[in-house]
């Protein structure tokens, strides 16, 4: 290292790097290049490295202090700050029944009891809903449609039915034994509020499945254990008057079954008043419910 010679007329020197030194050659007397000498000073090198590490550490500490201060100020003011991000409310993603009937936090998860053997005879198996139940011969026939009913959108894919009258009713008026399922809780809860959800489903059936206005005679509204499964049973008779329809009343039952899944199983049985000889199967079908 050195300084360049002063510039003429300025009286001052400009620092610069000396990249080569020239010395006379022993044989020719002519100068030849000599590599510059680079002093190796361990103490000086260690000082530079120490300054470098200290600078990085200071930058990290400063960034941490800035982050903590920004979070603190954001929390104190309660407004939108530098690190605020909109967070989705988990409740917005819950199914309708879980919103209206949140799973109780102080009730232990129900234990499924051992199911007794099913009653003898043919059965309808709804593996998707998680239940099976008694099946009947003619005039009953397999349900061959996919029907989503009511505001809760319970989807019925499995069951039996027969047409009780046609008239001007399009595809006719039906007696039915149908099953499906509806989301009733969340994945990490697995506990269904049977009373709340059972009554909501039954109210949805009355309001959305039947002609309005109608009057209801409530015959049964209680929690029961059926086939080792906890269930809420609502049984009622509706009366109504629809021009062109011979049936003026109907016996119906809605059973909400806790099958140990986020989706509760639903069994819906309906017998129009024109075919009261089949009223007996409402209780029979309910009592025949077993896990699928």
C-alpha positions, 0 to 999 in steps of 0.5 A: 500500500502507498500513496500516489505522487502529488498532482502537479500544482495541487500541493496535495496527495491522492491516496491510491493502491500500488499494484506493482513494484519494480526492481532492477534485474540482476542480469539485465539491469532492466526492471521486472515486476515483483509481486506485492507482499500481502502482510498476514496479521492474525490479530487484524484479521480477527478484529475485522471478523469480530466487527462483522459478527457484531454488526450482524448480531446488532441487526438481528437484535434491532429487528427483534425489538422492532417486531415486538414493539409493532406487535405490542402497539397493534395489540394495545390500539386494537386496530389494524396494524402492520402485522394484523391479518384477517383471520377467518372465524371458525364458526363461519365454516360450521354446518347449520346444525352445529351453528344452531346447536353447538356441541356441549362442552361439558358433556362427555362423549357418548359411548356406544353400547353393544347393539342387540341382534336385529329383529328377524326379517329383511332389512334396509342397510344405509351404510352411508348414514350408518344405520340399518332398519326393518324392510317390508314387502309389497306394496313397499318397494325400494326408494330409487331417487335422491331427494334433498329435503328442507332447509337443512338439506337432509339427503335421502338416498336409501329406503322404501316407499309406495304411492298412496294416491295420484290424482293431480299430484304429479308423481303422486303422494307417498308413504315412505321409510327413508334414511339419510344423514346431516352434518351435526357437529365438527370433526374434533367434537363428535358429540351431538346435542340430541335434543336441540338437533332432533327437534330442529330436524323435526321442525324442518320436516313439518315446515318444509315437507308438508302443505301449509298451514297444518296442525300438529299433535305431538305424540312423542318427543324424547331421547332414547337408546335404540339398538345401542345408539343414542337417538332423539325420537319425534313422532307426530300427526299432522292435519291439513287440507289440500284441494285434490288430495284425499289424505287429510292427515299423516302420521310421521316420525323423525329419528336423529341417531348419533352414530359416532360421526360428525354426521347424524343419521336421520330416519323419516317415516310417514304414513298418510291417513288414507292408509292407517293400516300401516301406522304400526310400522312407524314404531316397528321401524324405529325399534328395529334401528341398528348400527350398519 
